[in-house]
Each structure stands twice: as structure tokens, then as C-alpha cells.
Amino acid sequence: SLLDTLCTDSYLDVQKTARWFYQLVRAIWPALPQSHNWHLKLLPSRRSCLFQVTYGIERFRIEMLFGVQRGDSDIFVSSQPGYAGTPSTLWSESCAVAEMKFFQHIARRAPPDSLHLRCLQLFTRLVLGIGFSTYTMKTIVMHLLNSVPVSQWRRRNFLRRLGDISVNLRCCLEEKRLNHFVIGNERFPQHIRLPLDIASAEPPNLFHHLAQHPAAHSQAMSEYQDL
């Protein structure tokens, strides 16, 4: 049965779901027109479906994550692991869709020459190889987009907004606190649907580890100076 195929003890199993999807792709691929020119290779992955497609010298790697929607909200549980050794029946809560809809909300209101995405791209590249995650920078930019009018992200405001991002990162490091952007954010756009427990929760502190470990905080401040 499908229950036995996808579940372990009545819980949806990520690894079984990935294996089932792999089998579907392997069975369907030969019937697709693309199979005549493109070579599909299935790559090992425990909590997602990882493919490599090749056509001549062109090569692309595609990773598909699985998600289950919470009711009719924009919050999902995801197959992406929350930590090393995550059990196969444990799915992590994800705000990725809600965050994507927030950026769509900003794009609809932003002027044509808005550089808010350029600001985000620049800082995510700057932190490569440093201790700050791309999600940290994304969170800081989202908070700024929610407080600075979209009309002030134009080309002429570019350097000022870059300065704002840098200053906000420093302030968050000094305070050892960076609130999650979606969870518990009273200023989050109302039309993006959140479950009540997510909307009313206390915002998690993404810099909690800095408050708990002085050595980690000192290292983060040093890395900020390098940045």
C-alpha cells in the first residue's frame, strides 16, 4: 500500500518518499522528449531527490526537496534536515514560501530601478567563507525592507542601504539578538497566511548561540571587522 511505501509507523518518512520519487522519475524519464538529448543521472541523497542532467558540455544539478503544507497557510514542513542525524520521520518547519511571498510583495510595490535584491546578493557574496550564513543576511535585509520604504531602495540610495545593512548586522551582533523575520513578526504582511501559533509566537533569536557562548560572540565580532 501507499502507506507502507511512504510511511514508517504511520509517520511520513523522508527517505522512503525520496526513494519512491526516484523510482517514479526513473520510470517516466524514458517517455519524455528530453530523454532523447539529455542524459539523466540519479545521485545519492537521503532527504531529497538529487539529479544531474547532461547535454553535451552542459551539465546541471537539480535538487528537489519535499514539503507538506500546514493547512491552507504559507508555512510548510520540509524534508530539509534541521540538524545532523535528523530522523527520517522528522520534518523541519519551513518559512521559505512565506519569505518568497514577502519578496514578491516587495517587488509589486518597488520602483523599476529598485536595488534591494542587488543589496542582498552583494552581502551574501561578501559573507561566503565567513561565519555569517546567507540566511542571516537575508533576515537582516527582510527586516530593513519591512521598515524602510520601498521608494528608498532606488539606485541613488544604494550606498546608504548597504550602510544600513552593515550597521544592522553590527547592532544585532552587539545585542546578540536577531529576531526571526516571519515567526512572531507583528508587521508581517497580513495577506501572507500564517498559522496562529506562528503569527503569535515569540520570535526565535537567530543569534541565541552568541548569547550562550562568549567565544562564539567574540569570533563573530572579529569576522564582522574582517567583513
N, C-alpha and C positions, 0 to 999 in steps of 0.2 A: 504494500500500500504506500501511498504518498507520505503518510505519517511516518512509517518506518524508514522510508527513503531519506526524509529531511530532518527527522527528529531523533533525539536521544531522551528517553524517559519523558516524553510529551513536550520537551523543550526544543525549539528550533535550533538546529546545530549548524554552525557556520561552515565547518569542514564538510559536512555531508551536503549542504546546499551548494558549496563550491564544486564538489565532485559531480553532483547532479547536473549543474550548469555546464561544466566541462564536457560531459557526455552529450548534452544537447548540441553544443557548438560543434563537436566532432561529427555528430550525425548529420547536422544541417549544412555545414560548410560546403561539402562537395556539390550540393544542389544550387549554390549561389553563383551568379555570373562572375563575381570577383575571383572565385576559386580558379578560374582558367588562367589568370595572370598573376595573382598574388599567392604567395606561399604562407600558410598559417602554421605557426608552431605554438603549441601549448606549453607554458613554462610553469614550473612548480611554485605553488603558493598555497598557504594553509588557510588564509582568511579572506581571499579574494580570488578572482579569475584573472590570470596574467597571460597575455598573448603577445606574440611577436609576428607581425606581418611584413613580408619582404617582397619587393618587386624590383628586380634588377639591383641597382645600388641603393635604392630607397629602403629604409628599414624603420619601422615604427613599433614601439612597445605600448601596449594598451592594458591598463589595469581597471577592472570593474569591481567596485565594492557593492555590497548588498545592503539594503536598508528597508526597514519596516516603519511605516508612518504611524505616529501616535494619533489615533482618531482622525479628525479632519484638520489637524494642526500642521504647522510647518516644521515640527520637530520630529526627528526620526531616531530609531535605534539603528546602529550601523555595525557592519561586520569588522570595521577597522578596530584593531586592538587598542585598548586603553593603556595597557602596560604589558611588559614581557611575561609570557606564560598565562595570558588571559584564557580561561576555559572556553572550549568551543561552543558551549551553550550560553555564554555571557556576551551580550551585545551592548556596546557603549552608546550612550545617548549623544546625539549629534545635532548641533545647531547650524550645520553648514547650509541647509536650504534656506533657513530664516535669514542667515547672513547674506546669501546670494540675493534674496529678495530685497534686502536693505540696500544693496548696491544698485539694484535695478530701480528702486525708489529714488535714490540719489540721481541716477542717470537721467530719469524723466524730468527732473527739476533743474539739472545743471545746465549752464550755458554751453554752447558748442565748443568753446575753447577751454573748458574745464580740464585741469591737470591733476585732479585728485587721484586718479589711477597711476599717473606718472610718479606722483609723490610716493605712493605705496610701493610701486615697482622699484624705485630708486633705493628706498630704505631696506627692502627685503634683499636686494643685491648687496648692499653695504654690510649687512649682518651675516652674510654667508661666511662660515668658518669662525664666527664669533659666537659667544654663548647665548645670544638672543635669538629666539625662534622667529620664523616668519609669522607665526600666529600672534606673537607678542606685538609685532609691528602692525599687523592687520587690526588688532584690537585697539591700539592707540589711534590709528587713522580713523577707524569707525567712530570712536568716541568724539574725535575732532569734527568729523563730518556731521555728527548729531548736534554739535554746539556752534560751529562756525557756519554762517550762511553759505549756501552753495554758490552764491554770486561772488564770494570772496576766494574762490579756488581757481580763478582765471589765470592766464599766462602771466599777467603783470603781478600777481600775488604769489608766484611760485616760490621765490626765496623766503618770503615771510612764512608760508605754510610749512616749508621744510624746517625752518627755525622752530615753529610751533611743535612739530613732531619731535624734534630733538629735545626741546625744553620739557615736553610732557613725559618723554621717556626718562629724563633725569629726575623729574619730580616724583614719578612713580617709583623709581629706584630708591630715592632718598626716603620716601614714605613706606617703602617695602609693601606697596599695595597697588595692584592693577585689577580693577573690577572686570569681571566677565561682561561682555557687551550686551548679550541677549538676556541672560538669566537675571531676573530682578531689576531690569532697567525700566524705570517709570517713564522714560522719554522714548521708549522704543515705539516705532510707528504702529498705530492701532490696527491697521489693515493686514499686518503680517500676523498670522494666527499662532498664538502660543497657548499651551495648556495652562490652566490656572496655577498649578503648582510651580511652573517655570516662571510665569509672569510675577508671582508674588513672593518668590524665594529671596533669601538674602544672597546678593551677588557673590559668587565664589571669588576669592582673591587668587589671581594667577601668579602672584609673587609671594604666595604663602611660604614657599621654601626659603625665600630670602629672609623672612621674619624669623624663621626657625633656626637658620644656620648662619651665624655671623661670617664664617669663612666664605660661604657662597655669596653673601651680600658684598663683601669686600672685593671678591673677584668680579662680580657684576659691575661694580662701580669702576674698577680698573678697566674692564672691557669697554665701558661707556667712554672713558677718556681716550682709549685707542680709536673708538669709532669717530 
